[in-house]
Amino acid sequence: MRSGAKTAVIGGVFLVVAGGVGYGAYNVYGNLSGDTVSTAREVKTGPLSAEEIDTAAKDFLTGWAKGEDGETLAQLTNDASAAASVIEDYRDLAHVTGAVITPGAAVGTKVPFQVKATVEFGGKSAPWSYDSELTVVRGQTTGRPLVDWAPSVIHPKLTGNNHLVTGESSTPQIEAVDRNGVELTKEKYPSLGPILNELRERYGEKAGGSSGIELTLRGDGGGTGDSGDGSGEGASAPAAETLLTLSKGAPGKLRTTLDTNVQAAAERSVKQFSEASVAAVKPSTGEILAVANNRADGFNAAMLGKQAPGSTMKIVTAALLMEKGLAAADKPTECPPDAMYEGRTFQNLDRFSLDNRPFSESFARSCNTAFIKLIDDVGDDSALKTETEEVFGIGLDNWKTGVPTFDGSVPAAVGGEAAAQYIGQGTVQMNVLNMASITATAKNGTFKQPVLVAPSLDDREVATAARSLAPDVARQLRGMMALTATSGTGAKAMSGLGGDKGAKTGSAEVDGQETSNSWFAGYRDDLAAAAVVQAGGHGGDAAGPVVAAVLGAG
């Protein structure tokens, strides 16, 4: 684009201006669609010239700014059928009535631009500005320079599964506060953005607020979250996200179980890594004190993620083996460098071994083979699944936290796949909220379902486990986790924390990923937390400090 390009609104319609002169009408290319074969001239090939990029971007932005109809403007893209409806919705559903579009200098084939728009609805209006970009490509069959179509050209948060809508909000706004009455906002706690959206959808009316007029980003499923917490996957579209408020309603106050001190520590700790998640719960009650993610896609992986948790799963496996009488904290256990089970070989990190040492040391050192060697004696491939469900409350798809969650899964498995589950690999699927809950159950002895808002607010019936840990097993498990936190693989990460503490590290191998995911679960007094750092390596190296920072803030 020419340096110093300006834009203006003329006569209530959009217009892009460069050097004070309107671009005027662009070439619609007759009745040709964006990538239809032209027989009028030779189809051009090869890299785009700077002039072609400039012209294609100029023509598209001019047409858009002038308010051209979607079908006509879509001809300037390489996917006219998909582009037309998105362009039309920008005017008809988002109610954008005027805009100033300022293009920047092209970087290769990409042209950034700024939109300063006016949104009007119901006699209310408000300014709206944002940045986006477009990419110019050569049409495969026409050879013309065309805008490479993606909904994000119109707005960076648009995808093929959502749309912009302006109108009276379907649910009143909320003023979410933590357990001590401190306000929670997505500006101060970015990880809470999607969670606050869900809370508003579910509890806006119950909190007593009134609706305003807003521009929202709504999923094609209608913009509401999963209607029942038990779905575990957020099966329908995520909650609507407010992008602009034209007139405010009266927000209703909604108290959550979160703690701003713990939440702030969680937010800071995950930002150390390119992709990480952490969750913290109160073992005695199940109350969620913090949830944080650092991800480019904004996905709430802490509550909805599904990954193998590595050796943090040994918390459950150890409980199973001790309840079966096959292991005890002080009972010597084999820990060879490697072990085979039904044709599948498992080995320890760097093939270390322990010679006739207590099971507690195998746990603290995270000896894989000590667990694999005992599988035959269990005699039931479904035993781990049963233990996870009946004692730890995981995998039954029945949590009712107040927002959608994935509640963990240990699918039925046999042979080598069942063995892999014992050390948190294979088909085991967890997120950090699941592992924080498992850690909390180990600390408390009884499963307390995680909750984000009081069940009394909407008469939710929270999940319970079929039984508690056997008292002697619970005592031994806490002792082994304490050993891990003081002299085992978790000692370095937990060294700065006092109090009653315990931990378990994990490294989960992922196909096609050179470095394993780093997992860590720990507790300190009445606070339990778990974290995962993608491709973070050993559990104590990356995820460990994240958990320690959160526990230290409790």
N, C-alpha and C positions, 0 to 999 in steps of 0.2 A: 504494500500500500504506500501511497505517496506520504512522505514525511509531513506532519502538520495537518493530517486529515481532520476535519471538523464535522459535526453533525448538528442538525437543528430540527425542530418540529414546526412545520408550516401548515397553517390552516387546520390544525387539529389532527393531522395525519403524520405518519413517520416520514422522515427524510434524512438521508445521509448526504453530507456536503464535504467536498474536498477543496481547499483553497478558495472557499467562498462561492464555489459554483456547484449547483446541483448536478449529480451524475445523470439525472433524467432516467428515462425508461431503459431497461436492459433488454437485451436480445432474448426473446423467448424461444428462439429456434423453431419458429413455426409451430407445428403440432407434434414435433418429435418429443418423445419421452427422453429422460436424461441420458439413457445409454442405448438408444435405438440406432440401428445402422443408417448412416446417411450416404446416399448415392450421389449427392451433388458435388462432392469433392473427394480427394484422396484422404483416407483416414490417417491422421498423423500419429506417429509413435515416438518412443524415446522419452527422456526426462523432460519435465515441464520447464519452461523458461520462466524467468522472474516476471516477465510481462503477462504470461498466461496465468500465473498464480495471482497476480495483482488484479487482472480483469475478472477472473472467476469469483474471487472473494468480493470485489467491488459490486459486481452484478447481483450476487446473492444478497449481500447486506443492504444494497439499495432497494431491491424488491421487497425484502422483509421490512425495512424501515418505512417504505411507502404504504405498507398494508396490503400488498398484493395478495390475491387469494391463494390458498395453500396448493391447489392443483397446478397453478401456473408457476409459482415459485419453486415447487418441487422438481420442475423440469431441469433446474440448475444443479440437481444432485444426481448421484449415481444410484439412487433408490427412490424414484418418484412416488411409487405406491405407498411406501412406508412414511415418507416425509410429509405428504400432503396433510394427513389428519393431525399430526403433531403441530404443524404450523397453524392450521385452522383453530385448534384448541387453544393456542396461545392467546388468540383474540377472543374466541367465543366462550371458553370456559374459564380462562385465567382473567379475562376482562382487562387486558392491557390495552389502554386507549391511546397511548402516545409514547414514543421512545426516542432517545438520542443515542445513536450507536457510534462509538468512537473506535475505529480500527487502529491497531498498532502495527509496528514493522513486522513483516513476515520473517519467520525463522525457518529456513528451508521451505517446506510446503505448508507449514502451519502458520495461520494468521490469528493472533489474539485480538480480542476486541472487548470493549466495555459497553454495557447496556445501562442506560439510566432511563427508567420507564415510569409511567404513571398507571396505577391500577385503580379502577373505579367500580363501585358496586353499591347499590342501595342508597345513593346519595352521598356516599363516603368515598374519599380518594386518599391515596398515599403514594409517595415516591418509592421507587424500588430500583436498586442498582445491583449489578453483579458482573463478574468477568466470565468470559467463555473463550472458546477458540474453535476454529474450523480448519480442516485439512483439505487441500486441493489435490485431486488425483486425475489421471487421464482416463477417460471413459474407455472401457475395454473394447467396445464395438464402434463407437463414434470417433474416438480419438480426441474428443473435446475435453478441455479442462473443466472438471466438475467438482462440486463440494462432496467430499466423502461423507455420506450421510450417517449420522448417529443422533439420537434424540438429544444428547448432551450438547450439540451445537446450539440448540435453542436455550437450554439451561443446563449447567454442569451436573445437576442432580437428576436430570431426566434419564430414564432408561426405557427399555421396551416394555416394562411392567408397571409403569406409574404415569401420572399425568398431573398437571397443574389445575387447580380449581379455586376460584374465589367465590365466597358466599358466606352465609351465616354458619358459624362453626357447629358441627354436629354434636359436639360435647363442650361444656363450659371449660374455661381455663382452670388450672389448679395452681396453688402456691404450695409446692411440695416442701416439707421441712423434715429435718432429721429427728432423731429420737429426743433431742434436747430443744427442738423448736427453731433450729437454725435453718434458714432458707437454702434450698438446693436448686441451682440453676445449671443449665448446660454450658453457659459461658464460663462459670467457675469450675465446674466438674464435667469436662467434655464427654467422658465415658457414659454419663447418665443421660445423654440426649435421647437415645432410643428408648430407654427405660422410662423417662419422664413422659415421653409420647404415649407409651402403653398405659401408664398410670392415669393419664388424662382421659384416654379413651374409656377406660374401665370405671374410673371413680370420679370423673368430672361432675356428674350429676349428684352422686352420693355426697360429694364434698360441699355441695350447696352453692356452687357458682352459677353465673349466668353467661350465655353465649355472646360472642362478639362477631365481627365480620373479619375474615382472614383469607389470605392466599395460602393454600396448603398444597403440599406434595402428597398425593394419595396413591396408594397401590391399586392396581386394577381389580383386586378383590373387594374394594370398597373402602379401604383405608382404615379398617379396624383390625385390631390384633386378634389372635386366636381366642375364641370365645370361652374356652375352658383351659385352665392351666395344665390339665393333664395331657394335652396333646403332645407336650414336650418338644415340638418341633416348630412351633409358630406356623402352622400349616397354611393359614390364610395370610393375606397381605399384612405387612407391618402397619403399625398405627400411623395415622397421618402426621406429617411434620409441618409445623407452621413456619412459613418463610417470611410472611409480612402480615402485620396487624393493621387493618384499616380503622377499626374501632374496637376498643377493649370492652370485654364483658367484665363481670365481677368475678375474680378467681375465688374458688373455694379452697380452704386450707386442708391439706392432706398430710397427715403425719406418717412417716415411714420408720423403719427400724434402723436405717442407716446412721452412721456416726461421722460427722464431717471431718473429725480429726483422722480417723482411720481411712476415710474416703480420699482425703487429700494426700495421705501417704501412699495410698494405692495408685492414685493418678501419677504422682511423681515417679514412683518406682517403675511402672511399666514404660514410661517415656525413655528409659535408658536403652531400650531395645526397639528394633524396627517392627517387631511383631510379638506382643506379649499380652497375657491376661492374668488377672488375679481376682480371687474372691475371698471374703472373710465372713465367718459366722460365729455366733455365740453358742458354744456347746450345750450349755444348760437349758437354752430355750429354742435354738434353731434360728434366731433372728439374724438376718443378713446385715452386717455392719459396713461392708464395702464391696463394690463390684467395679472393676476397671479394665479397660482394654486399650491397647495402642495398636491400631490397625488402619491401613489406608482405606479399606472398604467400609469402615464404620460398623461392621458386624459385631453384635454382642456375643462374641465367642465365649465369654466367661460363663454365660448361662445357656447358650444355645449350641455351643461347639460340640464336636464329636471327634475325639482322637483317642488313640491308644495312650494310656497314662504311664506306661513303663513300670518301673519297680515300685512306684508309690502304691500300686495295686497289691503289693506284698503285705500291706496292712491287713487286707481282707484275707489273703491266702494264709498268713500266719495265724489269724484268728481261727480259720477253718481247721488247720492242722493241729492246733492246740486243743480245740474243742473235740476233735476226733481222737485225742490222746496219742497222736503220732509224733508230736513234738512238744517240748517244754523249754522255757527260757534257759534253764540250767542243764538241759539234756544234750550230751554230745551229738553232733550231727555231721554226716559226711559233707564235705565241700570240695570235690575234685575240680580240676581245671575245666573239664567239660563232662557232659553227660548226654546219653542218647535215650530218647523215648519214642518208641514206635517209628523208628526210621528217621527221626529228626534230631539233629545234634544241637545242643545248647552249650554255651560256654560263658565263663565269667570275664569281666573286663580284664584285658591283658592276660587272660588265662591264669589268674591268681587262684590259689587254693588255701584251704585252712585244714590243719591236721587235727581231727578229733576235738574240735572246739565246740563250746555250747551253741545252741541254736540262736541265742541272743546275739552272739558275735556274727553269725552268718547273716542275721537280719541287719545288724548295724553296718556290716561291710557290704551288704547287698549282694550276697552270694546266690547267683541264679541256680546253680546246680544243687544246692542244698534243698531247694524247693522242688526241683524237677525229680530228684531221687526219691521223694516221698509220694509221688503221684500214684504209683502202683498200689501202695498200701491204702490209699483212700478208697479205691475200688468203685468209684462212681464218677463218671465224666461230668455229671450235672451238679456235683457237690458245690463247686465254686459259685455257680449261678444261684443255687439255693441259698448259700450263705450270704451272698450279696443282697438278695431280695429280702430274706426273712430277718436278718440281723441289722443290715445297714440301710434298708429301705430304698435301695437303688434298683432301677430296672423295671419297675412296675408301671411306669407311665402314669403316675397318679399324684404327683406333687401339685400343690395349689399355692404357689408362692405369692400370687398377686399379679404376676406377669408371666408370659410364656417361658417355659424352660424345657430343655432336654434333660431327662431324668436319669441318664446313664443306661448302659446296656451290656449284659454279659450273655450273648446268645448261646444256645445249646451248641456244643461242639464235642468232637471225639478225637481220640488219638493225639497226634502231634499238635493239632490246633488247640485242643483242650489244654495241653501242656503249656503252650505259649500264653494262654490266658492267665496261668498261675503267676507269671512274671509281668503281667500287664501289656502283653503284646497280642498279636493276632487280631481277633475280632472284638476284643474289649473296646468299648467306646465310652469315653468320659469327657467332661469339661471340668474347669477348675472349681465350679460351685459343687459339682458332685464329689470331687476329691476333698474339698474343704469339709463337706458334710461327713464323709467317711472318716476323716481325721477327728472331727467333732464327736462322732459316735465312739471312736476309740478312746477319746478323753473322757467322755461322759458315761460310757457304758451302755447307753440307750439312745437309739435314733430319735432325733427331734427334727422334723421336716423343716427345711429352710423356709422362712417367710420374709416378705418385704413390707407388707402392710398387715395390720391386725386382722385376723380372720373374722373377728366380730363385725367388721365394717360391712361385709357382704355375706355373712353367715357361711363362709367357706369351711368345709370339713377337711382339715389337714390330714395328710397320710401318716400312718403309724406303722411300725415294724411288728412282725409277728411275735418277736421275742427280743429280749436284751441279750447282750453278751453274758456268758457265764462269769460271775464275779471274779473267780480265780484267773480266768483267761483275760479278762479286762485288765486285771492288775499286772499280769505278765506282759501283756501287749504294751501298756504304758511304760513299763520298765524298759522294754526293748527300744521303744521310741525315744526314751530319755537317754539311753546309751548311745543311740545314733546321733542325738543332738549334742552330746558331750564328748564322745571319743570316736564316733563313727563317721560316715560319709557326710553327715550334716553338721559336724562340729564347727567347721570354719564359718559357715553362714550364720550359725546360731550363737557364736561365741560372745557376742556383745549383749545378749539377753539374759536377764536373771529370771527368777521365779520358777514355777513348775513348768518345764518345757520338754517337748518331744518332737521328733522329726522323722521323715523318710524321704530319701532322694529317689529320683527316677530318670532314666534316659530311654526315650522311646525311639526306636529305629523306624524310619519311614522310607518306603520304596521310592527310589529316584532322588533321594535327598542325601547328600554326602555326609552331613553332620546331623546327629540325632537331636530330637527335641529335648529340651531340658525341663524336667518336672521337679517340683519340691512341695511337700506337704508338711505342715508343722503346727504346733500349738504352744501357747504360753498362757498359763492360768486359764481364764475362761474366754479365750479367743483362739480360734483355729483358722488357718488360711492355707490356700494352695495356689500355685502359680505354674504357668507354662511359658517358656520362651521358645519360639520356633527356631529350630536349628541352633539352639543355644549350647548344645553339648552336654556335659555332665550336669546332673541335677543340682549339685551344690555350687556350681560355678556361676550360673546365670539366674535360674529361678530361685535359688536359695536366698540370695540377697534381697530379692523382691519380697519374698515371704517374711524375711526377718524385719524389713523396714515396716511392713504392715503390722506385724505383731508388736513391734516396738512402739507403735502409735496408739495401741489399745489401752 
